[in-house]
Amino acid sequence: MQIQYSSLWRWMATACLVALATGCASTISNQVTAFHDWPADLPEKTYALARTAEQANDLEYRTYEQLLRSELARLGFEEQQAAPPARLKVRMQYKWSVRDVQVFQPVADPFYYPWGWGGWPGMGLGPWQGPQGYYPPGVYYPGNFGPPVVQQQETRYQMYKRQLKIMISDAASGRNLFDVTVNSDDSKGPLAEVMPYMMRSAFTDFPGPNGVPRVVELKMEKRKPAP
């Protein structure tokens, strides 16, 4: 059996390209950059969520606030909604966009339409006999055959660009203590599907290295089918 190595390598290269663009199906990678001036010893870890009137009436925002509360509670912070005033103020912003992507990839070796001497054997099924003797299969000789014809397959998918920003400041002085940005670009779905992983990435190894971009990779849980 003869192996078409050129087709195999093209297929492998295209598969790697699509894998890099779409990412692994079981993990998600987020780019995290945190700037902080976090106190070494913070005697009180109470906080209050600061939101605009529009955010307070936004169901999506309030849903993401629950994720934020869970992460802060895991780190030992306590939300304080009544007097006395909380020590810290926490704000959150997010945005996302989507674009369509087209990828064209070859699906087979090029073949050649007959053009003059040689005829159909020049399509790679040979060897074949031409005016100069025998020729190996699958080779294009100018003057004997037309230009190669490459069949292509079109793949379409959507790429999502998402961003989450969380800021923690001293409530009394307004001094910023922690400012983290999480960027997530892949084809895994809109913001709501990956926000739990972006929120977890924002607080991984809190407060994290100061001003050093890093990649936080998390395992994605399988979604339960709708009832």
N, C-alpha and C positions, 0 to 999 in steps of 0.2 A: 504494500500500500504506500502510495506517495503522499507525503504531508506537504500541504501548501503553507510553508513557513511564513511567507510574506503576509498572507491573510491572517495567520495566527498572531503575528506581531502587531499588525494594525488593530486587530480586535482587542488585544491586551492593552495597547496604548490608549484606545478610546475608552475602554472600561475604567482605566485608572483616571482618565480625565473626568469622566462622569462621576466617579466615586469621590474625587476631590471636591467637585462642585456641589454634590448633594450631601456628602458626609455619610458617616456610618449610621445604619438604621437603629442601632441599639445604644448609641452614646450621643451626647451633644457637647460641643466645645464652645465656650464663651470667652471672649477677650475682656479681661478685667483690669482696670487701672484705678488705684485708690490713692488719694492724697489725704494725709491726716497729720494732725498735731494732737494726738490722743494723750491725755494725762496718764502717767504711769500708775497713779493711784487715784481712782475716782470714787469718792466716799459715797456718793448717791447716784444710783443708776435709774432714776425715774425719768420718764419722757412723756411728751404730749405730741400728738400728730398735728402738724400745721397744714391746713388745706384751704383752698379758695372756696367760695360759695358754689362755684360751678363743679369743682371736684367733689364737694360734699354731697351733691345731688346726682353724681355720676355712678351708676351701678357697677360699671366695669372698674372704676377707680376704687370703690369701696370693697370690691372682691379682692383686688390686689393688696389692699390694706390688710386684709386678714392674713395673707402670706407674709407681709412685712411684720405684723405682730408676732407671728409664730417664730420667725427667725430671731427677732429681738428677745423674745422670751427664752429661746434656747441659749442665748448668750447671757442671760441673767438680768435683762432689762425689765422694768416694770412700768406699764402704762399708768399714768395718773391723769384722771379727767376732772378731778375736783380739787379744791384747796387742800393743802398749800400748793403753790405753783411747782410744776415739775422742773427738774434740774436741766433737762435737755429738750430740744425741739427737733423733730424729725420731719423732713419733707421728702416727697417722692414725685418724680416726673418720668414719663415714658412716651415713646413714639415708635411707629413702625411703618414700613412701606413694602410694596411687592412689585416685581417686574417679571415679565415673561422671557424665557430663555429658549433659544433654538440651537440644537447641536446636530450637525450633519456628519455622518460617519460612513466610510466605505463598508460594504457588506460582502465583497468578493474581490478576487484578483481582477485587474483590468483585462478586458478582452478586446480583440481587434477585428474590425470589419475588413473583409477581403478587399484588396486594392491592387489590381495587377497580378503579378505572378504569386503563386502560392495558394491562394484560395483559403478555404476554411481550415485546413490543417494549421494555419498560423494562429488559431485561437488558443493554442496551448495544449492541444490534444495530441500533437506530433511526437517524434520528429517528422519532418516532411522534406520533400525534395523540391528545390527551386532551381533557378537558372544557374546558380553557382555551386550546386551540390546540396548536401544535407544540412539542415539547420536545426538547432535544439528547440524544444517546445517553448511557447510562451514568450518569444523574443520578437520585438518589433524592429523591422528593417525598413528604413525610409525608402520609398519607391516601390515596396512590395505590398504594404498594408496601410490602411488609414490610421488616424490618431487613436490612441487607446480610449475605451469607453469604460468609465467607472460607475458602477451602481452605488447609490447612496441611500441611507436610511435616515429619516428625520426624527429626532427625539425632542419633545417639548416638555418643559416643567417650569415651575415658578420658584423664584428666589426671593426670600424674605429678608429684609434688613430691619433689625430691631435694636432699640436702645433703652436702657433703664438707668436712671440717675437717682441716687439716694444721698441726702445731705443731713448731717447731724451737727447741731450747733449748741452752744451754751445759751440757755434761755434768757439768762439775766443780762449778759454782755453782748450777745449776738455773735460772739466769736465762733468761726467755723472750726469744728474739730475733726470732721470726717466727711469726705466727698468721694464717692465711688461711682464709676461709670462702667456699665456692662454692655458690650456690643455682641450681638449674635446674628450671624449671617449664614443662612443655609436654606434648604428646601423643606424643612420639617413642618412647616405650617405657620399660621398667623400667631400673633403675640400671645393670645390666651393659652395656646397649647404648650408654649415653652417658658412662660413667665415663672412657674414654680422653680425651674432650673436656673433661670437668670437670677431670681431672688436668692437662691441658695448660694450661687456663685459670688454674689455681692458680699456675702458675709463669711466666705470660706477663709479660714485662718485669720479672722478679724483681729486687729485692723489691717493686717497684711503689710507687705513691703510698701514703703512710701514712694509714690511716683514711678513704680516699676511695672510696666505692662506685663501681664502673664496670662496664660491660657488655663482655664479651669475646665476639666472634662468630667462630666457626670453621666452615670448610667441612666437611661430613660426607662421608666416603667411602662409596661404594656397597658394601653387604654382598655378599659372594660367596655364591651359592646353595649350599646343603648338597649334598655329593656323594651 
